[in-house]
Amino acid sequence: MNKFLESMQSGKTLVADGATGTNLYKMGLQPGVAPEDLVFDQPELLLKLESAFTAAGADIILTCTFGGTRLRMKESKYAQRVTEVNKRAAELARQAASTRTGILVAGSIGPTGLLMKPYGPLTLDEAGAAFTEQVQGLVAGGVDLLVIETMFAYDEADAAFKAARTITDLPIVVSFSYDRGVRTMMGVKPAEMIKRYKEMGAAMVGANCGTSLENMEKVEQEYKAAEPGFPLWIKPNAGLPHVLDGDTVYDVLPGQMAEFAVKYVALGARVVGGCCGNTPEHIAAIAKVIH
């Protein structure tokens, strides 16, 4: 059986890792450089961050492929090597995960950065082709599951889900970003979202990024009311960012993340972690209370 599904059936609650992008910028990634470029240019930097998350107690490491589609990497020097980028990112995450028994690798699939027709230029066929190319690389690199994350509209998330299903039967998590309280920027509601992707065959649904920890709790309450008992993936920001002396700062402390992680688990989360602003210290605090 797939290791992720096995963990879910066993009743375990898993801890996911923290932020990729915000931590890499703190570690020296230059503005304008795609994090995905690091898989070839500075793989040791990715390994350092991913290994820090495993040491902190994370059970799931996400690949550095959030923007790993041809559409999002069009300005990257590796735009013509997208499948190879995703494969290598999965291999690096697997290398970091090997430091502790049982750590899973999740293939991160983020939005393309383009709106779908009629609101923008992207067609369903173009989105499907881009996600197909990405998933091929992630599967070749040996991921245990796929996470379609930070989505805000059904059409793009559906395109990613359907593309993945044409290639693999790996478990798929679908996670939306509710940046308007308990709505996405395109008006998606948690209760409708969970029903849609449960019916499509998602192994788990959830929310990441978003706004405040309190709003994340409200989102989860709507999920639970709509589909009691369905497993949830919860990965909030460390609060809302603000600029201080030229730096982007997230104010939520590790202990606060841990406190809310306990609340999220009580509401039905089977995976808890952190999105933007969450450091290995945040994940260590979450792992301490969850494990």
C-alpha positions, 0 to 999 in steps of 0.5 A, a space after each residue: 500500500 502507498 505509504 501516505 495512505 497507510 499512515 492515514 489508515 493507521 490513524 496517525 496525525 502527520 506534521 508537514 514542513 514549513 515554508 520553502 520560499 520565505 526561508 530560501 530568501 532568508 538563506 540568500 535566494 535573490 529576488 527575481 530568481 525562481 526557487 526551482 532554479 536552485 535544484 541545479 544551481 544550489 542544490 545544497 541550499 535546498 538540502 540544508 532547508 529540507 534537512 532542517 525540517 526533517 530534523 525539526 520533526 516533519 513527517 512530510 517534506 514538500 518538493 521545491 516545485 511550487 512554481 514548477 510548470 513551464 508557464 510559471 518558469 517561462 523566465 527561468 533559464 531552465 524553462 525548457 527542462 521542466 520535467 527534469 527540474 521536477 524530477 531532480 527536486 523530488 530526488 533532493 527531497 527524497 535525499 533529505 527525507 532519508 535522514 529519518 525512517 518513514 518521512 514522506 515526500 510530497 510533490 508540490 503543484 502550485 498555480 500557474 500564475 495566470 487566470 483561466 479564460 474568460 478572466 485571463 489568457 489561459 485555456 484548459 488545454 494549456 493548463 492541462 499540458 503544463 501540469 502533465 509535464 510537471 507531474 511526469 517529473 515528480 512521479 519520476 523523482 519518486 514522490 509518495 503523494 501530490 499536493 495541489 496547493 494554494 489554489 483559488 479557482 476550480 478550473 485550474 485545480 481541476 486541470 491539475 487534478 485531471 492531469 495528475 490522474 492521467 499519469 498516476 494513481 498516487 494519492 492527491 491532496 487538494 488545498 485552497 488558499 482562503 485569502 478573503 476570510 473563508 472565501 478565495 479570491 474567486 469566491 470558492 467556499 470551503 463547504 463546496 470545495 470539500 464536496 467537489 474534491 471528495 467526489 473527484 477522489 482526493 485523498 485529503 483536502 485542505 487549506 494553506 497560506 490564507 490570512 490569520 490562524 483564526 480564519 484558518 480555524 473557521 475554514 476548517 469548521 466549514 469543512 468539518 460541517 460539510 463532510 464530517 470525518 473527511 481528513 484535512 490538510 492544514 498549513 497556515 501562514 505564520 500570520 500576515 506579513 508586514 515590512 520592517 526595515 526593508 524585510 518581510 516579517 511574520 509575527 506568529 511565534 512557534 508556540 502560537 503555531 503549536 497552540 493552533 495546530 492542536 485546535 486544527 487536529 481537534 477539528 479533523 486535521 490529519 496533516 498540520 504544518 506551516 506555509 509562508 513565514 514558518 521556519 524549522 523552529 515553528 515546525 519543531 514546536 508543532 511536532 512537539 505537541 502533535 507527536 
